[in-house]
């Protein structure tokens, strides 16, 4: 009788315990992802330390207002940048307003938060502590914190790649539907970042050496991505050979530095790069990379991580481009998962010396893992704390562009004339419609023809003294910051005074 009465009570108690554990797990997960989002919004409020995000806004804003897909600044839509993010951005701006960088940044933060949730779901097979740890490493890693707060394609590509990986290798509960999800995600990702092309190629190789019934379905899942890559490659032939187009753009600054003898030694560049990343990810990078290398035969994610970091090293060593954390951002969620798994393995190895493994020692091991996770997560905080108040050091060099744009905004605008801006940041803050702003790259190569175009169409010019920009090449006198018979100086934004390029606002005399 007692057993019959106690059994339902025991089951009810166990059910309540499970429910409470689920609630606690959900609360902690929400706190991690929510806390990461709050930090991202904080850093997104700072002016970007470079202009790519504002150039993306310009492309998307022009697309949504005119229906035309082209880069009015510097031809980056001709094979250099892939189109998916610009169309997503156009959709966001169409819903929220054209001059709305905050909406573009918020969209990327949402994508980053969804990526954090995917990290949890991919790692959950290893237990709640590991899955929460992986989520924390990703959410509080400074690389994704800052990049997801800019209007760039990396957050979209990272989300899609991790979704495809999870569908192919982790989410077996979805059945064959997971291959459809992986196929769509990979196909879209190939139109976001070129790093995905490398991942797709490696995935085809990885599947070719695997055995099992899932191999055929895996190949079918990557067919749409391969087809998308081929189609875009053919489409880009109108502008030239795609690899040559990309390299010509990424190496522009390096080629100029080499020509004038200011290019740093490649070894110094790579050492500075690695040092910076070890400071940003002091635990996640070395431990995650070591775990990935150890398990490269079993886990395709190891292939992706090693290839992305290796590619940046080779690319930089050949002076085809500068190393950037943006090129390896897709690897960050995988490094986060690897680090969490590695800490679990390390704690388990240490605990294995204390046998037999009693319930008390099992609890001690769980606490040990939790402590290791907290310490590793704490190692991510210094970079965030250091930049919390003042933002990014290189942002100060973008302030003159912002000031130039705000100055143009205060001027009277002739509806029949456009703004010529060599700065996307100035273009954004100028108040001009995106379709009424043009970059100097589109000017004729001939000085007299360019001057005729300016006098016929342009009211104001935002000049940047970059040596290889079109205005400085055609009109070197503008570098002096004084009026000429064709240009009236209106404003010096103070670029030279803070150690960057000259930034001037001129009125075209017509």
C-alpha positions in Angstrom: 0.0 0.0 0.0 2.8 2.4 0.9 4.7 1.6 -2.3 1.5 2.3 -4.4 1.1 5.6 -2.7 4.8 6.6 -2.8 5.4 5.8 -6.5 3.1 8.5 -7.9 4.5 11.0 -5.5 8.0 10.0 -6.5 7.2 10.4 -10.1 5.6 13.8 -9.5 8.6 14.9 -7.5 11.0 13.8 -10.3 8.8 15.6 -12.8 8.9 18.8 -10.8 12.7 18.5 -10.5 13.0 18.1 -14.2 10.7 21.1 -14.8 12.7 23.2 -12.4 16.0 22.2 -14.1 14.5 23.1 -17.4 13.4 26.5 -16.1 16.8 27.2 -14.6 18.5 26.2 -17.9 16.2 28.4 -19.9 16.8 31.3 -17.5 20.5 31.0 -17.7 20.5 30.7 -21.4 18.3 33.7 -21.8 20.6 35.7 -19.5 23.6 34.8 -21.5 22.1 35.6 -24.9 20.3 38.7 -23.5 23.5 39.9 -21.8 25.4 39.4 -25.0 22.8 41.4 -27.0 22.9 44.3 -24.5 26.7 44.5 -24.8 26.4 44.4 -28.6 23.9 47.2 -28.7 26.2 49.3 -26.5 29.1 48.9 -28.9 26.9 49.3 -31.9 26.1 52.9 -30.8 29.7 53.9 -31.4 30.7 55.2 -34.8 32.2 52.4 -36.9 36.0 52.3 -37.1 35.9 51.9 -40.9 33.5 52.7 -43.7 32.3 49.3 -45.1 29.1 49.2 -43.1 28.1 52.7 -44.4 28.9 51.6 -47.9 26.6 48.6 -47.4 23.9 51.0 -46.3 24.5 53.1 -49.4 24.1 50.1 -51.7 21.0 48.8 -49.9 19.4 52.2 -49.6 19.9 52.9 -53.3 18.4 49.4 -54.1 15.3 50.0 -52.1 14.8 53.6 -53.4 15.6 53.0 -57.1 15.4 49.3 -57.7 18.9 49.4 -59.0 21.6 47.1 -57.6 25.0 48.9 -58.0 27.5 50.5 -55.7 27.5 54.2 -56.3 30.7 54.6 -54.3 33.4 52.2 -55.7 32.0 49.4 -57.9 32.1 46.8 -55.0 28.9 45.2 -56.5 30.9 44.1 -59.5 32.2 40.9 -58.0 34.0 42.2 -54.9 31.0 41.9 -52.5 28.3 39.2 -52.7 24.7 40.4 -53.0 22.7 38.6 -50.3 23.3 41.1 -47.5 22.5 44.1 -49.6 19.1 42.6 -50.5 18.4 41.8 -46.9 19.5 45.3 -45.9 17.2 46.7 -48.6 14.3 44.8 -47.0 15.2 46.1 -43.6 15.4 49.7 -44.8 12.2 49.4 -46.7 10.4 48.5 -43.5 12.2 50.9 -41.1 13.2 53.9 -43.2 16.0 54.5 -45.7 18.4 56.4 -43.4 18.4 53.9 -40.6 21.8 52.4 -39.8 20.5 51.5 -36.4 18.0 49.1 -38.0 20.8 47.4 -40.0 22.9 47.0 -36.9 20.0 45.7 -34.8 19.2 43.1 -37.5 22.8 41.8 -37.2 22.5 41.7 -33.4 19.4 39.6 -33.8 21.2 37.3 -36.2 24.1 37.0 -33.7 21.6 36.2 -30.9 20.1 33.5 -33.1 23.6 32.2 -33.8 24.2 32.0 -30.0 21.0 29.9 -29.7 22.2 27.6 -32.5 25.5 27.2 -30.6 23.5 26.0 -27.6 21.5 23.6 -29.7 24.6 22.2 -31.5 26.4 21.6 -28.2 23.5 20.4 -26.1 24.4 16.7 -26.7 27.4 17.3 -24.4 25.2 18.3 -21.5 23.8 21.6 -20.1 27.0 23.0 -18.7 28.9 22.5 -21.9 26.1 23.9 -24.1 25.7 26.9 -21.8 29.5 27.4 -21.7 29.8 27.3 -25.5 27.0 29.9 -25.7 28.7 32.1 -23.2 32.1 31.9 -25.0 30.4 33.0 -28.2 28.1 35.6 -26.7 30.9 37.3 -24.8 33.6 36.9 -27.3 34.7 40.4 -28.4 35.1 39.5 -32.1 31.4 38.8 -32.5 30.4 41.5 -30.1 31.9 44.2 -32.3 31.3 42.8 -35.8 27.7 42.0 -35.2 27.2 45.7 -34.3 28.3 46.8 -37.8 26.2 46.6 -41.0 28.3 43.8 -42.5 27.5 40.4 -44.1 29.6 38.4 -41.6 26.8 37.9 -39.0 24.4 36.6 -41.7 27.0 34.3 -43.2 28.0 32.9 -39.7 24.4 32.2 -38.8 23.7 30.4 -42.1 26.9 28.3 -42.0 26.2 27.2 -38.4 22.6 26.4 -39.3 23.8 24.3 -42.2 26.4 22.5 -40.0 23.8 21.8 -37.3 21.3 20.4 -39.8 23.9 18.2 -41.5 25.6 16.8 -38.4 23.6 17.5 -35.2 19.9 17.8 -35.6 19.0 14.1 -36.4 15.6 14.5 -34.8 14.5 16.5 -37.9 14.8 13.5 -40.1 15.4 14.1 -43.8 14.1 17.7 -43.5 17.4 18.6 -42.1 19.1 18.1 -45.4 16.7 20.6 -47.0 17.5 23.1 -44.3 21.2 22.6 -44.8 20.9 22.9 -48.6 19.0 26.2 -48.4 21.2 27.6 -45.7 24.4 26.8 -47.5 23.1 28.1 -50.8 22.2 31.4 -49.3 25.5 31.6 -47.4 27.5 31.3 -50.6 25.9 34.7 -51.6 26.9 36.3 -48.4 30.7 35.8 -48.0 33.4 34.2 -50.1 34.8 32.3 -47.1 31.7 30.1 -47.5 32.9 29.0 -50.9 36.0 27.6 -49.2 33.9 25.8 -46.6 31.6 24.3 -49.3 34.6 23.0 -51.2 36.0 21.4 -48.1 32.6 20.0 -47.1 32.5 18.2 -50.5 35.9 16.7 -49.8 35.0 15.8 -46.3 31.9 13.9 -47.4 33.8 12.1 -50.1 36.0 10.3 -47.6 33.1 9.5 -45.1 31.2 6.3 -44.9 27.6 5.8 -44.1 24.1 6.2 -45.4 24.1 9.9 -44.7 26.8 10.6 -47.2 24.6 10.6 -50.3 22.1 13.0 -48.7 24.9 15.2 -47.6 26.2 15.5 -51.1 22.7 16.4 -52.3 22.5 19.1 -49.7 25.5 20.9 -51.0 24.5 20.7 -54.7 22.5 24.0 -54.5 25.4 25.8 -53.0 27.8 24.6 -55.6 25.3 25.6 -58.3 25.0 29.0 -56.8 28.7 29.5 -56.7 29.0 28.4 -60.3 26.2 30.7 -61.4 27.7 33.7 -59.7 31.1 33.0 -61.1 29.7 33.0 -64.6 27.7 36.1 -63.9 30.8 38.0 -62.7 32.6 37.2 -65.9 31.1 40.4 -67.4 33.6 42.3 -65.1 36.5 39.8 -65.4 37.9 36.7 -63.7 36.4 36.6 -60.3 39.5 35.8 -58.2 41.4 38.6 -60.0 38.6 41.0 -59.2 38.7 40.2 -55.5 42.5 40.2 -55.2 42.7 43.5 -57.1 40.4 45.1 -54.5 41.8 43.5 -51.3 45.4 44.3 -52.3 44.9 47.9 -53.4 46.2 49.4 -50.1 49.1 46.9 -50.0 50.2 47.6 -53.5 50.3 51.3 -52.8 52.3 50.8 -49.6 54.8 48.5 -51.5 55.1 51.2 -54.3 56.1 53.9 -51.8 58.1 51.6 -49.4 55.8 51.8 -46.4 54.5 48.2 -46.4 55.4 46.5 -43.0 57.2 43.2 -43.0 54.8 40.3 -43.5 56.1 38.6 -40.4 55.5 41.7 -38.3 51.9 41.9 -39.6 51.2 38.3 -38.8 52.7 38.5 -35.4 50.7 41.6 -34.6 47.6 39.9 -35.9 48.1 36.7 -33.8 48.9 38.7 -30.7 45.8 40.7 -31.1 43.6 37.6 -31.4 45.2 35.9 -28.4 44.4 39.0 -26.4 40.8 38.9 -27.6 40.3 35.2 -27.2 43.0 34.1 -24.7 41.4 30.8 -23.8 38.9 30.2 -26.6 41.5 30.4 -29.5 44.3 28.2 -28.2 42.1 25.6 -26.4 39.4 25.5 -29.1 42.0 25.3 -31.9 43.8 22.4 -30.1 40.6 20.5 -29.6 39.7 21.0 -33.2 43.0 19.8 -34.5 42.8 16.7 -32.3 39.4 15.8 -33.7 39.8 16.8 -37.3 39.0 13.3 -38.6 35.6 13.1 -36.9 34.3 16.7 -37.1 34.0 18.8 -40.2 33.9 21.9 -38.1 37.6 21.3 -37.4 38.2 21.6 -41.2 36.4 24.8 -41.4 38.2 26.4 -38.4 41.7 25.4 -39.6 41.1 26.3 -43.2 39.8 29.8 -42.4 42.7 30.7 -40.1 45.2 29.1 -42.5 43.7 30.9 -45.5 44.1 34.3 -43.8 47.8 33.5 -43.0 48.6 32.4 -46.5 46.6 35.3 -48.1 48.5 37.8 -45.9 51.9 36.2 -46.5 51.4 36.5 -50.2 50.4 40.2 -49.8 47.0 39.6 -51.4 45.3 41.4 -48.6 45.5 42.5 -44.9 44.6 40.0 -42.2 41.2 40.7 -40.6 39.1 39.2 -37.8 36.2 39.5 -40.3 37.7 36.7 -42.4 37.7 34.2 -39.5 34.4 35.3 -37.8 32.6 32.2 -39.1 35.0 30.1 -37.1 34.1 31.8 -33.7 31.0 29.7 -32.9 32.9 26.5 -33.6 35.8 27.6 -31.5 33.4 28.3 -28.7 31.9 24.8 -28.9 35.3 23.2 -29.1 36.5 25.1 -26.1 33.5 24.0 -24.0 34.1 20.4 -25.0 37.8 20.6 -24.3 37.2 21.9 -20.8 34.8 19.1 -20.1 37.4 16.6 -21.3 40.1 18.2 -19.2 38.0 18.2 -16.0 37.0 14.6 -16.7 40.6 13.6 -17.2 41.7 15.2 -13.9 38.7 13.6 -12.1 39.6 10.2 -13.5 42.5 9.9 -11.0 40.0 9.9 -8.1 38.4 6.5 -8.3 35.9 5.1 -7.6 33.6 7.8 -9.1 31.0 8.3 -6.4 28.0 10.6 -6.6 29.8 13.1 -4.5 32.8 13.1 -6.8 30.5 13.3 -9.8 29.0 16.5 -8.3 32.5 17.8 -7.6 33.5 17.2 -11.2 30.4 19.2 -12.3 31.4 22.1 -10.1 34.9 21.9 -11.4 33.7 22.2 -15.0 31.4 25.1 -14.0 34.4 26.8 -12.4 36.6 26.3 -15.4 33.9 27.7 -17.6 33.5 30.8 -15.4 37.3 31.4 -15.5 37.4 30.9 -19.3 34.5 33.3 -19.8 36.1 35.8 -17.5 39.1 35.8 -19.8 36.9 37.4 -22.5 35.9 40.4 -20.4 39.1 42.5 -20.4 38.8 43.5 -24.1 35.2 44.4 -23.6 35.9 46.4 -20.4 38.8 48.2 -22.0 36.7 49.5 -24.9 33.5 50.0 -22.9 33.6 53.8 -22.4 35.5 55.1 -25.5 34.7 52.4 -28.1 37.3 51.6 -30.7 40.6 53.5 -30.9 40.5 53.7 -34.7 37.0 55.3 -34.6 38.6 58.7 -34.1 39.9 58.6 -37.7 36.3 58.3 -38.9 35.1 61.3 -37.0 36.2 63.8 -39.7 34.1 62.0 -42.3 31.1 62.2 -40.0 31.7 65.9 -39.4 32.0 66.5 -43.1 28.7 64.8 -43.7 26.9 66.8 -41.0 28.4 70.0 -42.4 27.0 69.1 -45.9 23.6 68.4 -44.3 23.5 72.0 -42.9 24.1 73.5 -46.4 21.3 74.4 -48.9 20.8 71.6 -51.4 20.1 72.2 -55.0 17.5 69.6 -56.1 19.0 69.5 -59.5 22.5 68.6 -58.4 24.2 65.8 -56.6 26.8 65.3 -53.9 30.1 63.7 -54.8 31.5 62.0 -51.8 34.6 59.9 -51.4 33.4 58.8 -48.0 30.4 56.6 -47.3 30.2 57.9 -43.8 29.9 61.4 -45.0 27.4 60.2 -47.6 25.2 58.8 -44.8 25.3 61.9 -42.6 24.9 64.3 -45.6 21.1 64.2 -45.7 21.2 63.5 -49.5 19.1 60.7 -50.9 21.3 57.7 -51.7 20.5 58.0 -55.4 21.8 61.6 -55.4 25.3 60.8 -54.1 28.1 59.5 -56.2 31.6 58.3 -55.5 34.6 59.7 -57.4 35.4 56.3 -58.7 32.7 56.9 -61.4 34.3 60.1 -62.7 36.0 60.0 -66.1 39.7 59.3 -66.1 40.4 62.5 -68.0 40.7 65.7 -65.9 38.9 67.9 -68.4 36.0 65.4 -68.8 35.8 64.9 -65.1 35.7 68.7 -64.5 33.0 69.1 -67.1 30.9 66.4 -65.4 31.4 68.0 -62.0 30.3 71.5 -63.3 27.3 70.1 -65.0 26.0 67.8 -62.2 27.6 68.3 -58.8 27.0 70.9 -56.1 29.3 69.8 -53.3 32.3 67.5 -53.0 33.5 65.6 -49.9 37.2 65.2 -50.7 39.5 62.6 -49.0 43.2 62.8 -49.5 43.8 59.1 -50.1 46.7 59.0 -52.6 45.0 56.6 -55.0 41.5 58.1 -54.9 40.3 59.6 -58.2 39.9 63.2 -57.0 43.5 63.5 -55.7 44.8 61.9 -58.9 42.8 64.2 -61.2 42.8 67.4 -59.1 45.9 67.3 -56.8 45.5 70.9 -55.9 42.5 69.9 -53.7 44.9 68.4 -51.2 46.0 72.0 -50.3 42.6 72.7 -48.7 42.3 76.1 -50.5 39.9 77.5 -53.0 40.7 77.2 -56.7 39.1 78.7 -59.8 36.9 75.5 -60.0 36.3 74.6 -56.3 35.5 76.8 -53.3 36.7 75.4 -49.9 33.9 75.4 -47.4 35.0 73.2 -44.5 38.1 71.5 -43.2 36.9 68.5 -41.2 40.3 68.1 -39.5 41.6 64.9 -40.9 45.2 65.9 -41.1 45.2 67.3 -37.6 44.4 63.9 -36.1 46.9 62.0 -38.2 44.6 60.6 -41.0 43.9 61.7 -44.5 42.7 65.2 -45.4 38.9 65.6 -45.4 37.5 68.7 -47.0 34.2 69.9 -48.3 34.2 71.9 -51.5 31.6 73.7 -53.5 31.9 73.2 -57.3 32.0 76.6 -59.0 29.8 76.4 -62.1 
